[in-house]
Amino acid sequence: MNHAYLKRLYARRAELEAKLELHEARYCFGEEEVDDGTDSDLRQRLSEVSEEIAALESRAARAFSDYSI
């Protein structure tokens, strides 16, 4: 498993989560320009990164399980 790639994915996910939190906070404070589709785009990208992380972790867990038998 490529740990460096997984580490970058974790960092990317944290970055997207922070951007989404900021976007939601701006919306809560009534900034009118925030309802421009950014929310759904960030959620979509966050979902894609999370799915890729889950797939890599699952693959690593299966490989470890096969190795330990």
C-alpha positions in Angstrom: 0.0 0.0 0.0 1.2 3.4 -0.8 1.2 5.2 2.6 2.3 8.5 1.1 -0.7 8.6 -1.2 -3.0 7.6 1.6 -1.5 10.4 3.8 -2.1 12.9 1.0 -5.7 11.7 0.7 -6.2 12.2 4.5 -4.8 15.7 4.2 -7.0 16.5 1.2 -10.1 15.2 3.1 -9.2 17.4 6.1 -8.8 20.4 3.7 -12.1 19.8 2.1 -13.8 19.4 5.5 -12.3 22.7 6.6 -13.5 24.5 3.5 -17.0 23.0 3.9 -17.1 24.2 7.5 -16.1 27.7 6.5 -18.6 27.7 3.7 -21.4 26.6 6.1 -20.3 29.2 8.7 -20.4 32.0 6.0 -23.9 30.8 5.0 -25.1 30.9 8.7 -23.9 34.5 9.0 -26.0 35.5 6.0 -23.4 36.1 3.3 -25.5 36.0 0.1 -22.9 34.9 -2.3 -22.2 31.6 -0.7 -25.3 29.8 -2.3 -23.5 29.3 -5.6 -23.2 25.5 -5.7 -19.9 25.5 -3.7 -21.6 23.5 -1.0 -22.6 20.6 -3.2 -19.2 20.6 -5.0 -17.3 20.4 -1.8 -19.6 17.6 -0.5 -19.1 15.7 -3.8 -15.4 16.0 -3.7 -15.3 15.1 0.0 -17.4 12.0 -0.7 -15.0 10.9 -3.6 -11.9 11.3 -1.4 -13.6 9.4 1.5 -14.6 6.6 -0.8 -11.1 6.3 -2.2 -9.7 6.2 1.4 -12.2 3.6 2.4 -11.3 1.5 -0.6 -7.5 1.7 0.1 -8.0 0.9 3.8 -10.3 -2.0 2.9 -7.7 -3.4 0.4 -5.0 -3.0 3.0 -7.1 -4.8 5.6 -7.8 -7.7 3.2 -4.1 -7.9 2.3 -3.1 -8.0 6.0 -5.8 -10.6 6.7 -4.6 -12.8 3.8 -1.0 -12.4 5.0 -1.7 -13.4 8.6 -3.3 -16.7 7.6 
